[in-house]
Amino acid sequence: MKNVFVTGAAGFIGFHLCRSLKKRGDFVIGMDNFNSYYDVNLKNLRKKILMEDGIEVIKADITDKEILEKIIKNNKITHVVHLAAQAGVRFCFDNPEAYVNSNLVGFVNLLEVLKNFKDIKLIFASSSSVYGLNAKTPFSPEDKTDSPANLYGATKKANEALAFSYHHIYKIPMIGLRYFTVYGPYGRPDMAYFKFTKNIIEKKEIEIYNQGEMQRDFTYIDDIVAGTIAAIDKAKTFEIFNLGNNSPISLMDFISIIEKKIGKKAIKSFKPFQKGEMLSTYADIQTSIEKLNFNPKTNIEDGMGKFVDWYTKTYCI
């Protein structure tokens, strides 16, 4: 049994990860600051379910070093999964400070605490956004990541560099996971799949950027959780892995799948390419297959079917 501390536990990935770890018999404790970047009611719903599962979620911020140290020490933590972060691409143009405080200051705080607990293993969330303006696909963990297209991607690139420096100096075992467009039930309302579903059901316009000429490697939440748990069990040194579906889909084909699952046509509003966006994401997962036994099992049709079913029966009632 592992004692796992999950930051961002009331977030989308954190919620599902906590439940899976608890189900397999690990001790799990979470932390979240419940900020208002998106609907706090959804975060509170996730917390309520976690509490019913016997998982405590402490309201606190990762910029509070004292709280981090207290949780780790009092619960004899063996593994930290760091998922707390300010997410989103467009939000960073108006609120860059939120990304600096959470993704940089908060992450360094955690590293500073962990250097005093050298037996604890760290698994931290990176992002496909680190690949930025790379033209070569699929994206490999060995590719250079020197051209992030937005501040969010830059902070995740910085996380990887900071983590490596602390691993090098303090020998903390670490694994960074580059997540590729995670989707599924209890997901984030700011994500395109969530907004498309909502607006199609409500017969409102959906905004389609770059005339729909974009691709995303959508990865279902259950597959992401399985890969993250494999990383928890493996962490020994410093490694970076891609967790993606290895099967990108065009935006227009993706919208067609949502229309089919809902049984309604979208009202489309085509918009120009948005600054900071990436034209395509596509994960090379060969290393993840070999070292984490990562095997994404959910195709986009089945995954979006599960999301639409949850949205219509649970979320929007």
C-alpha positions in Angstrom: 0.0 0.0 0.0 1.2 3.5 -0.9 0.4 6.7 0.9 -0.3 9.1 -2.0 -0.8 12.9 -1.7 -2.6 14.4 -4.8 -2.5 18.1 -5.4 -5.4 19.4 -7.5 -7.5 16.6 -6.2 -10.8 18.3 -6.9 -9.7 18.8 -10.5 -10.7 16.6 -13.4 -7.7 14.2 -13.5 -7.1 14.4 -9.7 -10.6 13.4 -9.0 -10.5 10.2 -11.1 -7.0 9.4 -10.0 -7.9 9.6 -6.3 -10.8 7.3 -6.7 -8.8 4.7 -8.6 -5.9 4.7 -6.1 -8.4 4.4 -3.2 -10.2 1.5 -5.0 -6.9 -0.5 -5.3 -6.2 0.0 -1.6 -3.8 2.9 -1.4 -4.1 5.6 1.3 -5.0 8.9 -0.5 -5.2 12.5 0.7 -5.8 15.4 -1.6 -5.5 19.2 -1.7 -7.1 21.8 -3.9 -7.6 25.6 -3.7 -11.0 25.5 -5.4 -10.3 28.6 -7.5 -13.0 30.1 -9.7 -11.2 29.5 -13.1 -14.2 27.3 -13.9 -17.4 26.3 -12.1 -16.6 25.8 -8.5 -19.8 23.8 -8.1 -18.3 21.0 -10.3 -15.2 21.0 -8.1 -17.4 20.8 -5.0 -19.3 17.9 -6.6 -16.1 16.0 -7.2 -15.0 16.7 -3.6 -18.3 15.4 -2.2 -17.9 12.2 -4.1 -14.3 11.8 -2.9 -15.4 12.4 0.7 -18.1 9.7 0.2 -15.2 7.4 -0.9 -13.3 8.2 2.3 -10.8 10.6 0.7 -10.1 13.8 2.5 -9.6 16.9 0.3 -8.0 19.8 2.1 -8.7 23.4 0.9 -5.3 25.0 0.6 -3.0 26.5 -2.0 0.3 25.0 -3.2 2.0 28.4 -2.6 1.5 27.6 1.1 4.7 25.7 1.9 3.8 25.1 5.5 0.6 23.3 4.6 2.4 21.1 2.1 5.0 20.1 4.7 2.4 19.3 7.3 0.3 17.1 5.0 3.4 15.1 3.9 4.8 14.7 7.3 1.5 13.9 9.2 0.4 11.3 6.7 3.7 9.5 6.1 3.4 10.2 2.4 5.4 7.9 0.0 4.3 9.4 -3.3 3.2 12.9 -4.4 1.2 13.3 -7.6 1.3 17.0 -8.5 -1.6 17.9 -10.7 -2.5 21.4 -9.3 -1.9 24.1 -11.9 -3.4 27.0 -13.7 -4.6 25.5 -17.0 -5.8 26.9 -20.2 -4.3 28.8 -23.1 -6.5 31.9 -23.6 -6.7 32.7 -19.9 -3.0 33.4 -19.8 -3.2 36.5 -22.0 -5.3 38.3 -19.3 -4.0 36.6 -16.2 -0.3 35.7 -16.6 0.2 36.1 -12.8 -2.0 33.2 -12.1 0.3 30.9 -14.1 3.4 32.3 -12.5 2.0 31.9 -9.0 0.6 28.4 -9.4 2.7 26.7 -12.0 6.1 28.2 -11.0 6.0 29.5 -7.4 3.8 26.7 -6.3 5.9 24.0 -8.0 9.1 25.3 -6.5 7.5 25.4 -3.1 6.6 21.7 -3.5 10.2 20.9 -4.7 11.6 22.8 -1.7 9.5 20.7 0.6 10.3 17.4 -1.1 14.1 17.9 -0.9 13.8 17.3 2.8 11.9 14.0 2.3 14.2 12.2 -0.1 12.4 8.8 0.0 9.2 10.4 -1.5 8.6 9.9 -5.2 7.2 12.7 -7.3 4.9 12.3 -10.3 4.1 15.6 -11.9 1.8 16.8 -14.7 3.4 18.3 -17.7 1.5 18.8 -21.0 1.6 18.3 -24.7 1.8 22.1 -24.8 5.5 21.9 -24.2 5.9 20.8 -27.9 4.6 24.2 -29.0 5.7 25.1 -32.5 7.4 21.8 -33.2 6.5 20.8 -36.8 7.6 17.1 -36.5 4.8 14.7 -35.6 4.2 12.5 -33.7 5.7 14.3 -30.7 8.4 12.3 -29.0 9.7 12.8 -25.4 13.2 13.1 -27.1 12.1 16.1 -29.2 13.3 19.6 -28.3 10.8 21.7 -26.5 12.3 25.1 -26.9 9.4 26.9 -28.7 6.3 26.9 -26.5 3.4 28.6 -28.2 1.9 30.1 -25.1 2.6 31.0 -21.5 1.0 27.8 -20.2 3.3 25.7 -22.3 6.2 27.7 -21.2 5.4 27.1 -17.5 5.1 23.4 -18.1 8.5 23.4 -19.9 9.9 25.3 -16.9 8.4 22.6 -14.5 10.3 19.9 -16.3 13.6 21.9 -16.1 13.0 22.7 -12.5 12.2 19.1 -11.6 15.3 17.8 -13.3 17.5 20.3 -11.4 16.1 19.2 -8.1 16.4 15.5 -9.0 20.0 16.1 -10.0 20.9 17.8 -6.8 18.7 16.1 -4.3 18.2 12.7 -6.0 14.4 12.8 -5.7 12.8 10.2 -8.0 10.5 11.9 -10.5 8.4 11.2 -13.5 6.9 14.0 -15.6 3.8 13.1 -17.7 2.9 15.0 -20.8 -0.8 14.7 -21.0 -2.5 15.0 -24.4 -6.0 16.6 -24.4 -7.7 14.6 -21.6 -11.5 14.3 -21.8 -14.3 12.3 -20.1 -17.0 12.5 -17.4 -16.5 15.2 -14.8 -14.2 17.0 -17.2 -13.3 20.7 -17.4 -16.0 23.1 -18.7 -13.4 25.3 -20.4 -12.4 22.5 -22.8 -13.7 22.4 -26.4 -15.4 19.1 -26.1 -17.4 20.2 -23.1 -18.4 23.6 -24.6 -19.3 22.0 -27.9 -21.5 19.4 -26.2 -23.2 22.1 -24.0 -23.9 24.5 -26.9 -25.1 21.8 -29.4 -27.6 20.6 -26.8 -28.7 24.1 -26.1 -28.9 25.0 -29.8 -26.2 27.7 -29.4 -23.3 28.5 -31.8 -20.0 26.7 -31.4 -16.9 28.6 -32.3 -14.6 26.8 -34.7 -11.1 28.3 -35.0 -8.8 28.2 -38.1 -11.7 27.0 -40.2 -11.6 23.7 -38.4 -8.2 22.9 -39.7 -6.8 21.6 -36.4 -6.1 18.2 -34.9 -6.0 16.9 -31.4 -4.9 13.7 -29.8 -7.9 13.3 -27.4 -7.1 10.9 -24.6 -9.8 9.3 -22.4 -9.6 9.9 -18.7 -9.5 6.2 -17.8 -6.4 5.7 -20.0 -4.7 8.8 -18.4 -5.4 7.4 -14.9 -4.0 4.0 -15.8 -0.8 5.6 -17.2 -0.4 7.8 -14.2 -0.8 4.9 -11.8 1.8 3.0 -13.7 4.2 6.0 -13.3 3.5 6.0 -9.5 4.5 2.4 -9.4 7.6 2.8 -11.5 9.2 6.1 -10.3 12.9 5.4 -9.5 14.9 8.1 -11.4 14.0 11.0 -13.6 11.9 10.3 -16.7 9.4 12.0 -19.0 6.6 10.2 -20.8 3.8 11.1 -23.2 0.4 9.9 -22.2 -1.8 10.3 -25.4 -4.1 8.3 -27.5 -1.6 8.1 -30.4 -4.6 8.7 -32.7 -5.3 12.4 -33.6 -8.6 13.4 -35.0 -9.5 16.5 -37.1 -11.7 19.1 -35.4 -14.5 18.8 -37.9 -14.6 15.0 -37.6 -14.6 15.4 -33.8 -17.6 17.8 -34.0 -19.4 15.2 -36.3 -19.0 12.6 -33.6 -20.5 14.9 -30.9 -23.4 15.7 -33.2 -24.0 12.0 -33.7 -23.9 11.2 -30.0 -26.3 14.0 -29.2 -28.5 13.6 -32.2 -28.4 17.3 -33.1 -26.5 19.4 -35.6 -24.1 22.1 -34.5 -24.6 25.7 -35.3 -21.1 26.5 -36.5 -19.4 29.9 -36.3 -16.0 29.8 -38.0 -13.3 32.0 -36.5 -9.7 32.8 -37.4 -6.7 31.0 -35.9 -6.3 32.1 -32.2 -2.9 33.2 -31.0 -1.2 30.8 -28.7 -2.9 27.7 -30.1 -1.3 24.6 -31.6 -2.4 23.4 -35.0 -1.9 19.7 -34.1 -1.0 17.4 -31.2 0.0 13.8 -31.7 1.7 11.7 -29.1 4.5 9.2 -29.8 3.8 6.7 -27.0 6.3 4.0 -27.8 8.4 4.6 -24.7 5.3 4.7 -22.5 4.2 1.4 -24.0 7.6 -0.2 -23.3 8.2 1.2 -19.8 4.8 1.9 -18.4 2.8 -0.8 -20.2 0.6 2.1 -21.3 -2.1 1.0 -23.6 -4.9 3.5 -24.4 -8.1 1.4 -24.9 -10.8 4.0 -25.4 -11.5 5.3 -28.9 -13.0 8.7 -29.4 -16.5 7.5 -30.4 -16.8 5.4 -27.2 -15.2 8.0 -25.0 -17.4 10.9 -26.2 -20.4 8.6 -25.9 -19.6 8.2 -22.2 -19.0 11.9 -21.8 -22.3 12.9 -23.5 -24.2 10.2 -21.4 -22.7 11.7 -18.2 -23.4 15.3 -19.2 -27.0 14.7 -20.1 -27.9 12.4 -17.2 -25.8 13.9 -14.4 -24.4 17.3 -15.0 -27.0 19.4 -16.9 -30.1 18.0 -15.1 
